[in-house]
Amino acid sequence: MIKNKIDVVTLGCSKNLVDSERLMRQLVANGYTVTHDPENADGDIAIINTCGFIGDAKEESVNMILSFAEAKQRNKLKKLYVMGCLSERYREELAAEIPEVDRFYGKFDWNGVISDLGKSYYKELEYDRSLSTPPHYAYVKISEGCDRTCSYCSIPLITGKYKSRSIEEIEEEIRHLVKEGVKEFQFIAQDLTYYGLDRYRAMKLPELIERVADIPGAEWIRLHYAYPAHFPTDLLRVMRERENVCSYLDIALQHSSDRMLQLMRRNITRQETADLIRRFRDEVPGIHLRTTMMVGHPGETEEDYLDLLDFVRETRFERLGAFPYSHEEDTYNDKHYSDDVPAEVKQERMERLMELQEGIALTVNEAKVGKTMKVIIDREDPDYYVGRTEYDSPEVDGEVLIDKERELTIGDFYRVKVHSALPFDLFGNVVD
């Protein structure tokens, strides 16, 4: 146990990661040594930033808290604090069940940990961060909350109403991060497409991205977590015209069956979804779409599921993830439907879907063999340099494994010719 050292542990999504990085910056400013590696935790204080989205994530968060609570019982830890989504939603229950935790904070009051440590919160550093990512890329959170009413989702219950940051504030953050050496920016929100409606009474995502793209040093801008209904299509023009806006869009569709889309309260039809995807590909040639599909939502029949498989087969998403439905308390579903699809059926449906997607992904990657692509280098492994193209988001997408024929610099861009492909990874050589 090292005195004045704090271990920060982040679970869940990249939006949580940004909160942890902001907290870490405040802790460093107050003289603490801070690490972000739960596998090697040895500080006298631990702060766990939890996820409360679905059952598996909640279980992971609880298990992490319990492991640190046990360490505290064995006098391996002096103070234990818990923050984030799980804590926001179940603060009282957790406090009763795990008394070893010194204090629980929610999603938005985590800065209280600073005062509880007897330290000062530096307002001027509010949006400064100690990056936990490699220094050449960072996540940029443009809003909090969500105003959508999807049947299955507990996020609005945890995060509240949508709240956009100002365009000027985001621009300033990007300029600051560029000065720190960041080249690639992952724009994130629970729903990117809603951005601006609360603050400006208009969808402002296209304007935001256009203005940020004009900032010198912002070499790649990538967009995560769009919502398909009422999509701000002027964004496609920005993606097409601005070379540094990656031809990549993460847009969660959840399903294709009209009946399921209605039950999910997604405010879009199968045909409208297909038309939107067609427009993406027409207006931004070469765009890579990442989507997420849900299987086993209450009421999903085999016919609905087969429709989903057909849709994925027809659409051929470049990137696709899937997860089984998790019944969350206090959601619309919890009040109106029972969790009526057996767990084994959910699992089987997810596996069949991902098997289909693996074949599609292989075909997509094989089409890149022989092409030369711009790649950013993330790290060096024993046998390869490992990087990504503009079509690959860190941690969720595939990578490019580059033969070690010459020394490369982490965080720099190179032209790489692809010589072979697997479903989720490419192999290549740097070309002059």
N, C-alpha and C positions, 0 to 999 in steps of 0.2 A: 504494500500500500504506500503510494508515493504522495507525500503531503503537497497540497495546493495543486494537485493534478486532477482534472475533471475528464471523465470519459462520457462522451455524448454518443448515444446509440439511436439511430434513426430507422424506423420501420415504416413500410408502406411506400407511398408514391413520392415522386420528385417534388411535389408541392411541400410535403413535410420536410424534405431535405433542405429546401430554401429556408424554412423556419429555423432548422437546426443550425444552418450556416450563419444566419443572423445572430442567433444566440451565442454561437461560438466566438463571433467577432467581439461581442460585448464582454464575454468572459476573458478573452485575451487582453482586451483593453484594461481590464481590472487586474491584470497580473497573473492570471492562471495559466498553467500549461494545459492545453486541451488536445485530446485525441478523439478520433472518430472510427474506432476499430473494436467492436465488441469481443472479438476473439482474443485480444491482448489487453483487456481492461485491467489496469493496476493502479488507478487513481484512488484517492480517498473519498471522492465524490463521484456519483454517477447520475446522469440525466437521461431518461428514456423518452423518446418522442414516438408515441404509439400510433397505430392505425386501427380504425374501427369500422372498415368498410364492409367486409363480408366475414363469414364464420371463420375461415382458415386464417385470415389476417388478424382477427381478434384473438384467436387461440395463440398465434405466434407472439402477439404483444403480451398477453398474460403470462406465457411461459418465460418470456424475457424478463419481465418484472419479477417473477418468482425466483429466477436464477440469481438476480442481483439481491433480492431480499434474503436469500439463503446466505449469500456472501456477507451481508451485513450482520446476520445472526452469528456468523463465525468470526466476527470482528475483522473481516477483510475489507470492510467498507464503512466509512464514517457517516456519510449522508447519501440518501437516495431520493431523487425527485422524479416525478412522472408527469408528462405533458402530452398534448396531441389529441387526436380524434377520439380514441377510446376513452381517455380521461375526461374529455368534454362531455361524452355521452353517459358514462357510468361512474362518475366521480365518487358519489356517495357509496355505491355498492363496492367499488374497489377499495375505498378507504376502510370499510368495515371488514373486508376479507383479507387485506394485506396491510396490517398495521405497521409493518417495518418501513413502509414508505413515509418519508418525512412530510411530504406535501404533494398533492395532486393539483395540476394546472390544466386548463382546458386548451382549446385550439388557439385562443386569442389573448390569453392572459399570461402566456409563458414568460414574458419579461419580468413578472413578479419574482421569479427565481433569483434575479439579480439582487433585489432588495432583501430577500430572505437570506441571502449569503452575506448581507451586510455591506454590499457594494453599490456603486452608482451606475445608473442606466444613462448612457451617453446618447442624447437625442440626436446629436450631429452624426452619429454612426448608425442611425436607424436602418438604413438600407445598405450599409456596408456588410460584407460577409467574409468569413474565413472559408474559402472554397474547400469542399471535401472531394470534388471532382479533380481530374487532371487539370493543370492550370490553363490549358488552352480552350476548354469549353465550360459553360456554365448554364444553369437553368434560370430563366427569368419568369417570375410569376406576375401576371398582369392583372389579376383580380383574385378576390376571395368569394366563396359562396356560390350558390346556384339557384336560379328561379324556375328551373324545369320541374315538372311534376311526374317524372317517370314512376311507374307503379312499384318498382322493386327497390328503389334507391333510397338509402338513408342519408346520403351526403347533405341534402338541404337541411335535414334535421340537426346535423352536426355543425355545419358551417354557416347556416342562415342565408339571408338574401344576398343576391349578387352585388358585389361592390368593386367597381373598376378603379384601378389606379389612374392617375392623370397621364396623358401622353407625355407631358413635359417631365414628369417624375421618372417614367420608364426610360425616356431618352437620356436623362442624366445618369441613370444607373448603367446604361449601356456604355456611355462615354467613360465612366469610371472604370468599368470592367475592362474595356479596351486598353486603358492606361496600365491596368494590372497584367496585361498580356493575353487576355481572353480573345479568341478569334471566332469561336463558334457559339451561337446562342440558341438554346432550346426554349422557345416560348411555350409556356404552360398555363393552363387554367382548368378549372372543372369544365368550362365551356368557353372556348376562345371566341366563338362566333357571336356570342351575346355581348361581347366587349363594347362598352360605351353607351349602351341603351339606358343604363341607370344614371350615368353622369352627364351624358351629352344628348340624350333622347334620340340617338341615332347609332346604327352599327358602325363603329369606328375602327374595326380591325384592319381593313384595307389601308386607311390613312395612317394608322400606327405603324404598320409594317413598312409602308412606303417611306415614312419619315426616318425610321430606324435604319432602313437599308441605305440611306444616304449618309450615315455616320461613318467616316473613314475608319477602317480597321475592323468593322463588322463584316467578316469574310463569308460566314455562313449563318443563315437564319432559318430555323426549322420550326414547324408549327405542329403542336400537339393538342389533341382532345377537342376537335370540332364537333358540332352538333348538326345533323343534316337538314332539319326543318328550317326553312327561311334562311338558308345559307347566303351570306353576303358575297354574291358572285363577282363583284368588282375585285375581290381578293385574287381571283384567277389572273386578271390583267397584271396586277402587281407581281405575282409569281412569274409570269411570262416575261415581263419587261425588266425585272431586276435580277441580274445574274447571281447576286449573292443571296437571294431567297431560294432555298433548296426546292427542287421539284418533288416535294414530299409533303404528304398531308396525313395526319393521324385523325381519323374520323370514325368514331364508334357507331356502328349501325345496329348492333344487337340482334337483329333478325330480318327476315325477308317476307315471311308470310303476312298477308294483310290482317288476318285474324289475330296473329300474335302482336303485330305492331299496334293494333288497337288496344289489346289487353295491356300491353306495356305502356300505353299512353305516350307514344312517340311522335304523334302529330305528323305522320308522313305515311305514304303508301309504298307498296313495292314498285309500282311504275314510276312514281316520283323519285324514288331512290335510284332506280336504273337510269332515269333521264339525267339526274344530277351527276352520276358517275360518268356517263357519256360526255357530259359537258366538261367535266374535269379533264378528261383525256383529249377532248377536241381542242380545248383552249390552252392546255399546258402539255404539249407533246412530251412523252417520256415520263410523266409524273408517276411516282410510286405512291400507292395508297396503302396505308396501314389501317386495318379495322379490327374491331373486337366483336365477337358474336357470343350470345348467351344461349345455352341449351337448358331445357328442363324448367322453364318458367311455368307457373301454374297454368294448366289448361293446354300445354303443348302436346299435340297428338303426333303420331308417327307421320301423318300426312304433312303437318306443319314442318316437322323436322326434315322430311324429304324435300320440301320446297326450299328450305335453307340450303341443303346440299346442292340442289339444282342451281340455285342462285350463285353460290360460291363457284361452282363448276363453270357457269356461264360468264361470270364477271372476272374471274381470275385475278383476285387481289394479289398484289406483289408481296404484301405482308398481312398476316392474319393471326390473331390470337383468339382463344375461346376459353370460357369458364362456365362451370355449372352454376345454375341458379342457387342463391343462398337466401333463405327466408329471414328477413330482418324485421325486428319488432318496430311497431309504430309506423311502418310504411303503409302506403295504400293497399298493397297486397296483404299485409298482415291484418288489415281491417276488413278485407273483402273476399279473400281467397285462401284456400288451404294449399299447403305445399304438397301437391298431389302426384308429382312425378317421382318415382322411387329413385333413391340415390344411385343404385347400380345402373339404371336406365340413363340417368344424367351422365354418368361416367362413360358409358358405352357410346353415347351420342357424341360426347366431346372427343373421344378417341377416334371415332370414324371421321369426324370433321377434320381433325388435325392430320390424319393420314391422307385425306384428300388434299389438304393444303400443302403437305410436304411434296407431293408430286407436282403441284402447280409451281411451288417455290423453286424446285429443281429446274423446271423448264425455263422459268424466268432467269435464273442464274446462268444456265447453259447458253442462253442467248447473248450473254455478255462476254463469252470466251472469244478472244481475239481483239476485243475492244480496249482502248486506252482510256483510263478514267482518272479523274482528280481524286486523290486520297489524302486524308489527314492521318498522321501517325499517332496512335494512342499510347502504345507501350512497346517494349521489347521483351519477347519471350526467348527461351533458349534456342529455338529453331527458326523463329520468324520475327520480323517486325509485324505488328498488328495495327491495322488502320481501318478506316471506314470511308465509303463514298458519300456523296450528298444524299443517297437513298437509304442510308443506314443511320438510325438513331442509336446513341450509346446505350448499352445494357439490354435493349429489347430486340434489336435487329442483328443480322449477321455481320461478319467482319471480313476484312481482306487480309490474308496471310501472305506476306511478302518475303521472298527468298532473300537471305542475307548475303548478297553479292557485294554490297558496299555499306558503309556506315550511314545511317539515317538519323535525323534529329526528331525527337519526340515533339509533337505539336506543330511540325511543319507540313506543308502540302507537297505532294509529289505526283508525277504522272506515272501511273502503273498500268502495264499491259496484262490483262487477265489471260492465263494459260489453261486454267482448269476450274471446275466448279463442283460444289456439293449443294444440297438443298438450301443451306443457310450460310455458307461461307464461299468466298472466292479465293483463288490463289493466283499470284502474279509476280511480275518483275518490274522494278523501276526502269523507266526509259528516259533517256536524256531529251 
